[in-house]
Amino acid sequence: MKVMARSVLVMEAITVGFALLLVRLDAKGFEVALGGVIALALILNSGLLRFKWGWWLGGFLQIAVIFYGFVITSMFFMGAIFAALWIGAIAIGRKGERIQAALKADYQARTEAKGESKPE
């Protein structure tokens, strides 16, 4: 789950960085700085996913990228795509973790039934 979510955040940061190239000549300094802060926060948050609040921050950053569409209109669309990828990473990651836990439990049950100990 973390790998997919981190990939979404980093790719989103790269996309916001490219959007900054589009806006740098037409926008005010605050708007460019805001985009830079969002891109930096996305990259930093990819390392904070080990904490539960990092996931909430990631969701908040998805909303921030969508609202950055008021500066660059195309970011409404790109932000919505990345928000969908974020939700997908969470949903698929949870499903994968459930499958992994079931496989681990099945393996432990089979090794205990055979009377084998787990290799260390």
Backbone hydrogen bonds, N-H to C=O, Kabsch-Sander energy under -0.5 kcal/mol:
donor,donor_aa,acceptor,acceptor_aa,energy
5,A,1,M,-2.2
6,R,2,K,-2.9
7,S,3,V,-2.1
8,V,4,M,-2.1
9,L,5,A,-2.3
10,V,6,R,-2.5
11,M,7,S,-2.5
12,E,8,V,-2.1
13,A,9,L,-2.1
14,I,10,V,-2.1
15,T,11,M,-2.1
16,V,12,E,-2.5
17,G,13,A,-2.2
18,F,14,I,-2.2
19,A,15,T,-2.1
20,L,16,V,-1.9
21,L,17,G,-1.0
22,L,18,F,-1.1
23,V,19,A,-1.8
24,R,20,L,-1.7
27,A,23,V,-2.6
32,V,28,K,-1.8
33,A,29,G,-2.6
34,L,30,F,-2.6
35,G,31,E,-1.7
36,G,32,V,-2.1
37,V,33,A,-2.5
38,I,34,L,-2.4
39,A,35,G,-2.5
40,L,36,G,-2.5
41,A,37,V,-2.7
42,L,38,I,-2.2
43,I,39,A,-1.8
44,L,40,L,-2.7
45,N,41,A,-2.4
46,S,42,L,-1.0
46,S,43,I,-0.5
47,G,43,I,-0.5
47,G,44,L,-1.2
48,L,45,N,-0.8
51,F,48,L,-1.7
54,G,51,F,-0.7
55,W,51,F,-0.8
55,W,52,K,-0.9
56,W,52,K,-1.2
57,L,53,W,-2.4
58,G,54,G,-2.0
59,G,55,W,-1.8
60,F,56,W,-2.2
61,L,57,L,-2.5
62,Q,58,G,-1.5
63,I,59,G,-1.5
64,A,60,F,-2.1
65,V,61,L,-2.3
66,I,62,Q,-1.9
67,F,63,I,-2.5
68,Y,64,A,-1.2
69,G,66,I,-1.6
70,F,67,F,-1.9
71,V,68,Y,-1.7
72,I,68,Y,-2.1
73,T,71,V,-0.5
75,M,72,I,-2.0
76,F,73,T,-1.6
77,F,73,T,-0.6
78,M,74,S,-2.4
79,G,75,M,-2.6
80,A,76,F,-1.8
81,I,77,F,-2.1
82,F,78,M,-2.5
83,A,79,G,-2.3
84,A,80,A,-2.1
85,L,81,I,-2.1
86,W,82,F,-2.4
87,I,83,A,-2.4
88,G,84,A,-2.4
89,A,85,L,-2.5
90,I,86,W,-2.0
91,A,87,I,-2.6
92,I,88,G,-3.0
93,G,89,A,-1.9
94,R,90,I,-2.3
95,K,91,A,-1.9
96,G,92,I,-2.5
97,E,93,G,-2.2
98,R,94,R,-2.1
99,I,95,K,-2.2
100,Q,96,G,-2.4
101,A,97,E,-2.3
102,A,98,R,-2.2
103,L,99,I,-2.5
104,K,100,Q,-2.2
105,A,101,A,-2.4
106,D,102,A,-2.4
107,Y,103,L,-2.4
108,Q,104,K,-2.5
109,A,105,A,-2.3
110,R,106,D,-2.3
111,T,107,Y,-2.4
112,E,108,Q,-2.2
113,A,109,A,-1.9
114,K,110,R,-1.6
115,G,111,T,-0.7
116,E,111,T,-2.2
